[in-house]
Amino acid sequence: QVQLVESGGGLVQAGGSLTLSCVVSGRRLSDYVLGWFRRAPGQEREFVAGIRWSGARTSYGDSVKGRFTISRDKTENTGYLQMNSLKPEDTAVYYCAARFRYILLSASETEYDYWGQGTQVTVSS
């Protein structure tokens, strides 16, 4: 089993920044894909960013390109989502997820095997 635990959410004003963390533990973690998704009230879950753990290749959703940065610390088994220039429309529950079946970046939530519990991000105008 794999466990993912997010932290770092909170309330921030528009234009501000937040950094989310995702600690990954459990089975032997050699290579996988870590993704960040979000779900706003009444909306579908949306892909935010993904990173391949071994080579650090990344991908981003169109709505966050240029504002968010995904990274990881292999020694700490922790992924990060640095969010800058936050907008009210970024308000959502943010989830991290891990994909082991195929080590390819993916924006599809169905391709991910394990999920964290989510952390709330609220951006006030």
N, C-alpha and C positions, 0 to 999 in steps of 0.2 A: 504494500500500500504506500501511497504517497500523500503527504499532507502539505497543504499550502495555507499560509496564514498571512493575510494582508494587514497593513497598518498605515497610518499617516493621513487618513482622511480628516476632513474637518470643514469649517466654514471659512471662506476667504472672500475678499472683495474682488470685483472684476478688475483685471489687470494684474492681480497677484499671482503668487506661485505656491505650489505644494509639491512635495515629493512623497510618492507612495512606495512602500516596501512590500516585498513578498518573500517570505522565508519558505524554502522548499526542503522537506525532509522525507525520509522513508527509505525506499529501495535504493540500490546503488545508482548514483546519479552521474553517469558518464557523459551522455549527450541527450538532449531533448530540446524541445521548443517551449519557450515560456511566452505566453500571450497575456495581454491585458484587454479586457472587454469592459463595456459599461452598459448600464440599462437605466434610462430615464423613465420617470413615471409614465405609464401608458404607452411605452414604446418597446420595440424589439431590442434585444441585446445587440450591441454594436461593437465591431472590432476596433480597437484603439491602436495597438502596437504589438509586435512580436519580435522575438530575438532567438536565434539559434545559440544554444548554450556554449557549444564548443568553439565555433568560429565567429560568434558575435555578429552574424549577418542580421539585419533588421528590416522590418517593414512597418508602415504606418497607414492608418486610415486617413482618408483625404481631409477630414474635418480637423485633424490635429497636426498635420504635417507642418513643420517649421516652428511649432509651439511646444510639442512634447518630445521628450527623448527617453528611449528605453535603454537600459544598461543592466549589467549583472556583475556580481562579485563572486567568482567561482570559489574562492576560499571560504566565503561566508554562506554559500548556497543561497544567495539572496538576489532577487531581481528588483529593479527600481523603475519607477516611472516619474521622471521629472516633468512637471507641468507648469509652463510659463504662459503669461498673457492669458490667464483664464477668463472665460466668458460665462455669462449666466447659462448659456446653453450647454456648458460642460457639466452642469449639475446632474449627478447620477450616482448610482451605486457602482463602484468599480470592482471588478473581479480579476484575479489572476488565475491562469489555467496552464496546465502542462500537457504536452503532447508527446507520447512515447512511441506510438505505433509506427509513424513515419516521421523521420526527422527532417521535415520540410516546413518552411514557414507557411502558415495558413490563416486566412481571415474568417474561416468558417468555424463557428462554435462547436459544431458536431464533430469536428476533427480532434477535439481536445478530450483527454481522458480523465483528468482530475481538476477540481475547482476549489478555490478558496471560498470563504463565507461572504466576502464582499466588505467594502468599506465605503461609507457615504462621503461624497464630496459635494459641497453646496457652495455655489458662487453667487454672491449677492451683487445686485446692480447698483 
